Structures are given as C-alpha cells and as structure tokens.
Amino acid sequence: PTPRVGAKVAWAGWALAAAFAATSGWLALRPTPERPVSRYSLALAPDQGLVGARGTRIALSPDGSRLVYIGTGEGGRQLWVRRRNELVATPLPGTEQVQHVFFSPDGSRVGFAITSQRVLVASLAGGPPVTIADSGVGLDGATWSADGYVYYDGFTGGTAAGLARVPAAGGQAELVTTVDTASGESDHIWPVALPDGRGILFMVARGGDVRTSDIAVVDPVDGAHRVLVRGVAALYAGSGHLIYLTADGTLMAALFDTKRLEMTGDAVALAGGVGVHSFGSADRRISPCPLRERSPTSLAASRPSPARSCG
C-alpha cells in the first residue's frame, strides 16, 4: 500500500494495449478452428478521456460489450461506461476519486477502489455505489472472483498484511495471504481472479524495486501461495495461457494449468517496450471473447463465431 520506487519504465497504456494485440495474434497461431473476425474502434471524446490513476484504468466486461474506464470528472476523475455499439460514454455517478476498476464475473456491476481507501460496488443498471470494505484497504488492486468474494490489497495499521477478501455483497473481511517477510516479501498486490474461483494471481513485492518482484498464485481454500515466475503484472487468457509482464516491459506467455495452479510450458516473449507503473501495475485487460486493446482511446476486437455467447 505504500509508494514504491520502481524501475524507470514510464507507463503507457497504448504500448501495453498494442502488446496484447500481439498476444492475440500469437495465440492465433495455435492450431484452432478459424473464427470470423470483426474489427472496430472506440474513440473517446476529448472531455471524456483517460486520466492518470494508481491502478488499472480500464476494465472490459466479460462478454466484451462494455468498456469502463477512469476518465475526467468532478474532483479529478470518475468512472465512465461506454458500450461497444454507442458513440459516447456515460459517467457513472458516485465514482469520484477512483483509483482502480474491475468487473463482476457476470458483467452487471463494477467494483472500484478510491483514494480514501475503500472498495465499492456499483450496478451498471443504476443506483448509488455501495461500500463493501472501508478498513484495512490498500490502493494496489482488487478483483472480483467467481467464488463470490472481492479480493484486494490489504493492510493493518499502515503495514502491508497480504491479500484480503470480503463478500461481494458486503460482510466480514478476512486475510487470505500473509506476507512472508522472512523470505524478503514486502507486499502482496494487484490480484487477478482465475476462472471459476480456482485461484488468485498477484504480484509479490520485494522492497521498492519492481525488478525484484514475482508473480504468485494462491488457492483461497488454504491460503498457501507460491511463486510462479519473476514479473510484475499477470492475467489469465481463455486460451489457457498465463500472460505476464516483466519489469523491463517484456510481454510473456506460458501455458497454465488452473487446476494445479502451475505453469506447464516454457514462457515465450511476445513483445517488448511495454509500459509499467512504478508500482508494478499496468493498463491491461483480456475479455473471454477475446477483446484486443490497441490504445486507451481505441479498441480492436476479434469476435468468436455466433455459436459462442459474446454480446
């Protein structure tokens, strides 16, 4: 939760977005049935553009039909919602001072962390946001798992404690991981839920230099975590790959078994020169459809055949 001085790699959302487009192209080389592709772009209006934030500024709905992002607003920033088939975005009321955004598994709601160190949930159908965690909340990431919990950067008394979770409907929060200071760990941040609630990917920080950080995974059932690979930000692709970034901005991919929670193949470099926050976060999202991001102001998507349900 405390500021960290990372490797001097300036973060740029467009670079990472372009890298994920390259990722999709690489995964397409795998021997799978050819699927029809449609391409489109979404240009953001000048007064609705992206603004800086500590965490991930963009979120794509699971079906790829909606983009939610951190843009200009009262007090500096707020959430905006943009449907794929609409020309303008709509502000989401009550989301001022947002620092990180993420979708619910069903795509009907978004969760977000704000500067005052709270985690809230807002329905895209309307209504005011609801606070689900208001203590022991850090600003370094949150994710909504299919097991019904929201996992987030937790700390107690201003000291890093590990990942915490709270029921998505609100309730008692609890710690999931414990920072292993004996092995040099200093924090557990930027959680990302794996499919079907099977586990949580996250970054293990080791002091203030992101070049010493690792990608780890935890089984929420027993809270035991283990390091997978050196890196700063990770996602899981529906193709069965772990997609992750190294501190020097190299995008990597490796086969990943979600049942055994381990990498099952050698990692392959996909692209270089990808921007990373000094805290280890980055603008990145993969939709199961999948969607491929080209820049913070335009998106390119490949849509599966009609047999697959993707709005």
MOPEPE-V751256 format. One record per residue. N is the residue number from 1. RES is the residue in one small letter. OMEGA is omega in whole degrees, -180 to 180 (* if undefined). D_CENTER is the distance of its C-alpha to the mean C-alpha in whole Angstrom. Layout:
n=N res=RES omega=OMEGA d_center=D_CENTER
n=N res=RES omega=OMEGA d_center=D_CENTER
//
This chain:
n=1 res=p omega=-179 d_center=17
n=2 res=t omega=-179 d_center=19
n=3 res=p omega=179 d_center=19
n=4 res=r omega=176 d_center=19
n=5 res=v omega=-176 d_center=21
n=6 res=g omega=174 d_center=19
n=7 res=a omega=-175 d_center=20
n=8 res=k omega=177 d_center=22
n=9 res=v omega=-177 d_center=19
n=10 res=a omega=-177 d_center=18
n=11 res=w omega=179 d_center=15
n=12 res=a omega=-176 d_center=15
n=13 res=g omega=-177 d_center=13
n=14 res=w omega=-178 d_center=16
n=15 res=a omega=180 d_center=16
n=16 res=l omega=178 d_center=13
n=17 res=a omega=179 d_center=13
n=18 res=a omega=179 d_center=16
n=19 res=a omega=178 d_center=15
n=20 res=f omega=172 d_center=13
n=21 res=a omega=177 d_center=16
n=22 res=a omega=178 d_center=18
n=23 res=t omega=-179 d_center=16
n=24 res=s omega=179 d_center=17
n=25 res=g omega=179 d_center=21
n=26 res=w omega=-180 d_center=21
n=27 res=l omega=-180 d_center=20
n=28 res=a omega=179 d_center=22
n=29 res=l omega=178 d_center=25
n=30 res=r omega=-176 d_center=25
n=31 res=p omega=177 d_center=28
n=32 res=t omega=-180 d_center=27
n=33 res=p omega=-180 d_center=28
n=34 res=e omega=180 d_center=28
n=35 res=r omega=178 d_center=26
n=36 res=p omega=-178 d_center=27
n=37 res=v omega=172 d_center=25
n=38 res=s omega=-178 d_center=24
n=39 res=r omega=178 d_center=23
n=40 res=y omega=178 d_center=23
n=41 res=s omega=177 d_center=21
n=42 res=l omega=178 d_center=20
n=43 res=a omega=-180 d_center=22
n=44 res=l omega=178 d_center=21
n=45 res=a omega=-178 d_center=24
n=46 res=p omega=-179 d_center=25
n=47 res=d omega=179 d_center=25
n=48 res=q omega=-174 d_center=21
n=49 res=g omega=178 d_center=19
n=50 res=l omega=174 d_center=16
n=51 res=v omega=-179 d_center=17
n=52 res=g omega=177 d_center=16
n=53 res=a omega=-177 d_center=13
n=54 res=r omega=-176 d_center=12
n=55 res=g omega=180 d_center=9
n=56 res=t omega=-173 d_center=6
n=57 res=r omega=-176 d_center=9
n=58 res=i omega=176 d_center=8
n=59 res=a omega=178 d_center=7
n=60 res=l omega=178 d_center=10
n=61 res=s omega=-178 d_center=12
n=62 res=p omega=179 d_center=12
n=63 res=d omega=177 d_center=16
n=64 res=g omega=-174 d_center=15
n=65 res=s omega=-177 d_center=17
n=66 res=r omega=174 d_center=15
n=67 res=l omega=172 d_center=13
n=68 res=v omega=-175 d_center=12
n=69 res=y omega=178 d_center=12
n=70 res=i omega=-178 d_center=13
n=71 res=g omega=-179 d_center=17
n=72 res=t omega=179 d_center=20
n=73 res=g omega=179 d_center=22
n=74 res=e omega=-180 d_center=24
n=75 res=g omega=176 d_center=24
n=76 res=g omega=-178 d_center=22
n=77 res=r omega=175 d_center=19
n=78 res=q omega=178 d_center=18
n=79 res=l omega=175 d_center=15
n=80 res=w omega=-180 d_center=17
n=81 res=v omega=-180 d_center=17
n=82 res=r omega=175 d_center=18
n=83 res=r omega=-177 d_center=19
n=84 res=r omega=-176 d_center=20
n=85 res=n omega=179 d_center=23
n=86 res=e omega=-176 d_center=24
n=87 res=l omega=-178 d_center=25
n=88 res=v omega=177 d_center=24
n=89 res=a omega=179 d_center=21
n=90 res=t omega=179 d_center=22
n=91 res=p omega=177 d_center=21
n=92 res=l omega=-174 d_center=19
n=93 res=p omega=176 d_center=22
n=94 res=g omega=-176 d_center=21
n=95 res=t omega=-179 d_center=18
n=96 res=e omega=178 d_center=19
n=97 res=q omega=177 d_center=18
n=98 res=v omega=180 d_center=14
n=99 res=q omega=-176 d_center=12
n=100 res=h omega=-177 d_center=9
n=101 res=v omega=-180 d_center=8
n=102 res=f omega=-177 d_center=7
n=103 res=f omega=168 d_center=9
n=104 res=s omega=-179 d_center=12
n=105 res=p omega=-179 d_center=13
n=106 res=d omega=176 d_center=16
n=107 res=g omega=-177 d_center=14
n=108 res=s omega=-177 d_center=17
n=109 res=r omega=173 d_center=15
n=110 res=v omega=172 d_center=12
n=111 res=g omega=179 d_center=11
n=112 res=f omega=176 d_center=11
n=113 res=a omega=-177 d_center=12
n=114 res=i omega=-174 d_center=15
n=115 res=t omega=-179 d_center=18
n=116 res=s omega=174 d_center=20
n=117 res=q omega=173 d_center=18
n=118 res=r omega=173 d_center=17
n=119 res=v omega=-178 d_center=15
n=120 res=l omega=177 d_center=16
n=121 res=v omega=179 d_center=16
n=122 res=a omega=176 d_center=17
n=123 res=s omega=178 d_center=19
n=124 res=l omega=177 d_center=19
n=125 res=a omega=180 d_center=22
n=126 res=g omega=-179 d_center=23
n=127 res=g omega=-178 d_center=24
n=128 res=p omega=176 d_center=23
n=129 res=p omega=-180 d_center=20
n=130 res=v omega=177 d_center=21
n=131 res=t omega=179 d_center=20
n=132 res=i omega=176 d_center=19
n=133 res=a omega=-177 d_center=19
n=134 res=d omega=176 d_center=21
n=135 res=s omega=-179 d_center=22
n=136 res=g omega=-177 d_center=20
n=137 res=v omega=172 d_center=17
n=138 res=g omega=-177 d_center=15
n=139 res=l omega=-174 d_center=13
n=140 res=d omega=169 d_center=11
n=141 res=g omega=175 d_center=8
n=142 res=a omega=-179 d_center=8
n=143 res=t omega=-177 d_center=7
n=144 res=w omega=-177 d_center=10
n=145 res=s omega=178 d_center=12
n=146 res=a omega=178 d_center=15
n=147 res=d omega=176 d_center=17
n=148 res=g omega=-180 d_center=17
n=149 res=y omega=169 d_center=15
n=150 res=v omega=-180 d_center=13
n=151 res=y omega=-176 d_center=12
n=152 res=y omega=176 d_center=11
n=153 res=d omega=-177 d_center=13
n=154 res=g omega=174 d_center=16
n=155 res=f omega=180 d_center=20
n=156 res=t omega=179 d_center=23
n=157 res=g omega=180 d_center=26
n=158 res=g omega=-180 d_center=24
n=159 res=t omega=179 d_center=23
n=160 res=a omega=-179 d_center=20
n=161 res=a omega=-175 d_center=20
n=162 res=g omega=176 d_center=17
n=163 res=l omega=175 d_center=15
n=164 res=a omega=176 d_center=16
n=165 res=r omega=178 d_center=16
n=166 res=v omega=176 d_center=18
n=167 res=p omega=-178 d_center=19
n=168 res=a omega=178 d_center=17
n=169 res=a omega=-177 d_center=20
n=170 res=g omega=-179 d_center=21
n=171 res=g omega=-177 d_center=23
n=172 res=q omega=177 d_center=24
n=173 res=a omega=179 d_center=21
n=174 res=e omega=176 d_center=21
n=175 res=l omega=179 d_center=20
n=176 res=v omega=179 d_center=18
n=177 res=t omega=176 d_center=18
n=178 res=t omega=179 d_center=21
n=179 res=v omega=-179 d_center=21
n=180 res=d omega=-177 d_center=23
n=181 res=t omega=-179 d_center=25
n=182 res=a omega=180 d_center=28
n=183 res=s omega=177 d_center=26
n=184 res=g omega=178 d_center=25
n=185 res=e omega=178 d_center=21
n=186 res=s omega=-180 d_center=21
n=187 res=d omega=172 d_center=17
n=188 res=h omega=-171 d_center=14
n=189 res=i omega=178 d_center=11
n=190 res=w omega=178 d_center=7
n=191 res=p omega=177 d_center=7
n=192 res=v omega=-177 d_center=6
n=193 res=a omega=173 d_center=9
n=194 res=l omega=-178 d_center=11
n=195 res=p omega=173 d_center=13
n=196 res=d omega=177 d_center=16
n=197 res=g omega=-174 d_center=15
n=198 res=r omega=-178 d_center=16
n=199 res=g omega=-180 d_center=14
n=200 res=i omega=171 d_center=11
n=201 res=l omega=177 d_center=10
n=202 res=f omega=179 d_center=10
n=203 res=m omega=173 d_center=12
n=204 res=v omega=178 d_center=15
n=205 res=a omega=179 d_center=17
n=206 res=r omega=-176 d_center=20
n=207 res=g omega=-174 d_center=22
n=208 res=g omega=-176 d_center=21
n=209 res=d omega=-178 d_center=21
n=210 res=v omega=180 d_center=17
n=211 res=r omega=178 d_center=20
n=212 res=t omega=-177 d_center=20
n=213 res=s omega=179 d_center=17
n=214 res=d omega=169 d_center=16
n=215 res=i omega=-179 d_center=13
n=216 res=a omega=178 d_center=15
n=217 res=v omega=178 d_center=14
n=218 res=v omega=170 d_center=16
n=219 res=d omega=-176 d_center=18
n=220 res=p omega=-178 d_center=18
n=221 res=v omega=-177 d_center=22
n=222 res=d omega=177 d_center=23
n=223 res=g omega=-180 d_center=21
n=224 res=a omega=179 d_center=21
n=225 res=h omega=177 d_center=19
n=226 res=r omega=-179 d_center=20
n=227 res=v omega=178 d_center=19
n=228 res=l omega=-173 d_center=18
n=229 res=v omega=175 d_center=18
n=230 res=r omega=-179 d_center=18
n=231 res=g omega=-175 d_center=15
n=232 res=v omega=-178 d_center=12
n=233 res=a omega=-176 d_center=8
n=234 res=a omega=174 d_center=8
n=235 res=l omega=174 d_center=7
n=236 res=y omega=178 d_center=10
n=237 res=a omega=-179 d_center=12
n=238 res=g omega=177 d_center=15
n=239 res=s omega=-179 d_center=17
n=240 res=g omega=-177 d_center=17
n=241 res=h omega=167 d_center=15
n=242 res=l omega=179 d_center=13
n=243 res=i omega=-177 d_center=12
n=244 res=y omega=180 d_center=11
n=245 res=l omega=170 d_center=12
n=246 res=t omega=-177 d_center=16
n=247 res=a omega=180 d_center=16
n=248 res=d omega=175 d_center=19
n=249 res=g omega=177 d_center=17
n=250 res=t omega=178 d_center=17
n=251 res=l omega=-175 d_center=15
n=252 res=m omega=177 d_center=16
n=253 res=a omega=177 d_center=16
n=254 res=a omega=177 d_center=18
n=255 res=l omega=-176 d_center=19
n=256 res=f omega=180 d_center=18
n=257 res=d omega=-177 d_center=19
n=258 res=t omega=177 d_center=17
n=259 res=k omega=179 d_center=21
n=260 res=r omega=180 d_center=22
n=261 res=l omega=179 d_center=18
n=262 res=e omega=176 d_center=19
n=263 res=m omega=-176 d_center=19
n=264 res=t omega=179 d_center=23
n=265 res=g omega=178 d_center=23
n=266 res=d omega=178 d_center=23
n=267 res=a omega=179 d_center=20
n=268 res=v omega=178 d_center=21
n=269 res=a omega=-178 d_center=20
n=270 res=l omega=-177 d_center=19
n=271 res=a omega=178 d_center=19
n=272 res=g omega=177 d_center=20
n=273 res=g omega=-179 d_center=19
n=274 res=v omega=-178 d_center=16
n=275 res=g omega=180 d_center=15
n=276 res=v omega=174 d_center=13
n=277 res=h omega=176 d_center=13
n=278 res=s omega=178 d_center=16
n=279 res=f omega=179 d_center=14
n=280 res=g omega=179 d_center=12
n=281 res=s omega=178 d_center=8
n=282 res=a omega=176 d_center=8
n=283 res=d omega=-180 d_center=8
n=284 res=r omega=176 d_center=6
n=285 res=r omega=172 d_center=6
n=286 res=i omega=176 d_center=9
n=287 res=s omega=179 d_center=11
n=288 res=p omega=-175 d_center=14
n=289 res=c omega=-13 d_center=16
n=290 res=p omega=172 d_center=15
n=291 res=l omega=179 d_center=14
n=292 res=r omega=-178 d_center=14
n=293 res=e omega=177 d_center=13
n=294 res=r omega=178 d_center=16
n=295 res=s omega=178 d_center=16
n=296 res=p omega=-178 d_center=15
n=297 res=t omega=175 d_center=18
n=298 res=s omega=-178 d_center=18
n=299 res=l omega=173 d_center=17
n=300 res=a omega=-175 d_center=18
n=301 res=a omega=170 d_center=18
n=302 res=s omega=-174 d_center=20
n=303 res=r omega=-180 d_center=21
n=304 res=p omega=179 d_center=22
n=305 res=s omega=-177 d_center=26
n=306 res=p omega=-179 d_center=27
n=307 res=a omega=179 d_center=27
n=308 res=r omega=-176 d_center=24
n=309 res=s omega=177 d_center=22
n=310 res=c omega=-179 d_center=20
n=311 res=g omega=* d_center=21
//
